[in-house]
Structure formats: C-alpha cells, structure tokens
Amino acid sequence: MIVKFLGRNREFVLGYCSGGCAARGYMKEVHTISNDWRDSAELLRMLGHPVRLALLAELAEGPRCVTRLHQLLDVRQANMSQHLAVLRRARLVDYHEEGNERCYYLSRPDLARALLKFLDKEYPVRRLSKKEVKRRAGQRGRQEGAACAARYAEKTERKG
C-alpha cells in the first residue's frame, strides 16, 4: 500500500520500508520532488548565464542605470535588456525610472549576495575509493535500519 499526502512544504509518499520493516508492516517516509525544489531549480536555471551573473555582481555593488551597465559589460543593450527582464521575472532585480533611464537595483540583495559568495568559492573535488563508498553506504543503511527498528519498537510498546 502506498499513501500520498501533502506536508507543509513537501509532498510525501508513504511506502513500505525495505529493511525488513515491510514484514512488520511499518511505513517509512520517502521524499519526492516538491514544488520548493522545482522553484529552486527554476531560479538556478534563470541564473544560468554569465551575463546575468555579471549583472548581479555589478548590482551587488549598488544600483546602476542601464547606460552604466552597458559601459561596464560588453553586451549589446537589447541583449542586456533581455537578461535584466529574466532577472526581474526571478524577482532578483527591479528598477526605477529617472527621466529616460532605468536604474536597476537588487530586490533580494541577501539572496543575490549569498549566491555570488557561493559561486566565488573553490570547492575541491573529492574522489572516494569503491571501498569507502560501500562503507559509507553501509553505515547509512544501518542507521536507517536502526531508526526504523526503533520506530517499530516504539509503535509496539504503545499498543501493548
């Protein structure tokens, strides 16, 4: 039996646990792709262009008018306008008009700065041996099995 329900921020699917819990009839939570993850993926997709990242980096320094952004980045103005429109749809930037010019600013500065900080770091690649991968997977499986057994024992104690 599989039961589906919506949690506060995630969609859950309840299904039988594979570690022998099914024989005892205990259910385990399995996380599926939620709307939160879809929204995050869409935001990352919108950031997936070097011009957009450069625009965010410039705007992190403070508000800039389109002509100044055009001078700083070697991009055609029509192309830059399209990239700024994408960032506006993502609600990362917004603008005020001053005469004939639009001046853009970060509408979610903490998020933009956190993303830029994240992208600025070096993250080394770690290679694991086959033996180490199996060891870590086995530890995780034992932890999940122990947690499942503890929940089963708690459930049976309440009945008894």
C-alpha positions in Angstrom: 0.0 0.0 0.0 1.3 3.5 -0.9 -0.3 6.6 0.6 0.4 10.1 -0.8 -0.2 13.3 1.1 1.0 16.9 1.1 3.1 18.1 4.0 3.6 21.7 5.0 6.5 22.3 2.5 6.9 19.0 0.8 5.0 16.2 -0.8 5.4 12.9 1.0 4.9 9.4 -0.2 4.4 6.7 2.4 5.6 3.3 1.4 7.0 0.1 2.9 10.5 0.3 4.3 12.8 -2.1 2.6 14.9 -3.2 5.6 12.5 -5.9 6.8 10.1 -3.3 8.1 7.6 -4.3 5.4 7.3 -7.7 7.1 6.4 -5.9 10.3 4.1 -3.5 8.5 5.9 -0.3 9.4 5.8 2.6 6.9 8.7 4.9 6.0 8.6 8.5 4.7 10.0 8.9 1.2 10.6 12.4 0.0 9.6 13.1 -3.6 10.3 16.2 -5.7 8.3 19.1 -4.2 7.3 22.5 -5.6 10.1 24.0 -3.4 12.7 22.1 -5.3 11.0 23.0 -8.6 11.1 26.7 -7.7 14.7 26.5 -6.7 15.6 24.7 -9.9 13.8 27.4 -11.9 15.8 30.1 -10.1 19.1 28.4 -10.8 18.1 28.0 -14.5 17.4 31.7 -14.7 20.9 32.4 -13.3 22.5 30.0 -15.7 24.1 32.7 -18.0 27.4 34.5 -17.4 25.8 37.9 -18.4 23.1 37.5 -15.7 25.7 36.6 -13.1 27.8 39.6 -14.1 24.7 41.9 -13.9 24.1 40.6 -10.3 27.7 41.2 -9.4 27.5 44.8 -10.6 24.2 45.4 -8.9 25.6 43.9 -5.7 27.9 47.0 -5.6 24.8 49.3 -5.7 22.1 50.5 -8.1 23.2 51.1 -11.7 21.5 52.7 -14.7 21.3 50.8 -17.9 23.8 53.0 -19.7 26.4 52.4 -16.9 25.7 48.7 -17.0 26.2 48.8 -20.8 29.5 50.5 -20.3 30.7 48.1 -17.7 29.7 44.9 -19.6 30.5 44.5 -23.3 27.0 43.4 -24.2 24.5 44.8 -26.7 21.9 46.9 -25.0 19.0 44.8 -26.4 20.6 41.6 -25.1 21.2 43.2 -21.7 17.6 44.2 -21.5 16.5 40.6 -22.2 18.8 39.4 -19.4 17.5 42.1 -17.0 14.0 41.0 -17.8 14.8 37.4 -16.8 16.3 38.6 -13.5 13.1 40.7 -12.9 11.0 37.6 -13.5 13.1 35.8 -10.9 12.4 38.8 -8.7 16.1 39.3 -8.1 16.2 42.8 -9.6 13.8 45.7 -10.0 14.1 49.2 -11.4 13.1 52.9 -11.0 12.9 55.2 -13.9 14.8 58.5 -13.8 13.9 60.6 -16.9 14.7 58.4 -19.9 16.8 55.9 -18.0 16.0 52.9 -15.9 18.2 52.4 -12.8 18.3 48.8 -11.6 18.8 47.5 -8.1 18.8 44.2 -6.2 15.3 43.4 -4.9 16.6 40.4 -2.9 20.1 41.6 -2.0 20.7 38.9 0.6 19.9 36.1 -1.8 22.0 37.6 -4.6 25.0 38.2 -2.3 24.7 34.7 -0.9 24.6 33.2 -4.5 27.6 35.3 -5.5 29.5 34.3 -2.4 28.7 30.7 -3.1 29.9 30.9 -6.7 33.1 32.7 -5.7 34.5 29.9 -3.6 36.6 27.0 -4.7 35.1 23.6 -4.0 37.7 20.8 -4.4 36.7 17.5 -6.0 36.9 14.5 -3.6 37.4 11.1 -5.1 36.4 8.1 -2.9 37.5 4.6 -3.4 35.0 1.9 -4.1 35.6 0.5 -0.6 34.9 3.9 1.0 31.7 4.4 -0.9 30.5 0.9 0.2 31.5 1.6 3.8 29.6 4.9 3.9 26.5 3.5 2.2 26.5 0.6 4.6 26.7 3.0 7.6 23.8 4.9 6.2 21.8 1.7 5.7 22.5 0.5 9.2 21.5 3.9 10.6 18.2 3.9 8.6 17.5 0.3 9.6 18.2 1.1 13.3 15.9 4.1 13.2 13.2 2.0 11.5 13.6 -0.7 14.2 13.4 1.9 16.9 10.2 3.3 15.5 8.7 -0.2 15.2 9.6 -0.9 18.8 8.0 2.4 20.0 4.9 1.6 18.0 4.6 -1.9 19.5 5.2 -0.6 23.1 2.3 1.9 22.7 0.0 -1.0 21.6 1.0 -3.3 24.4 
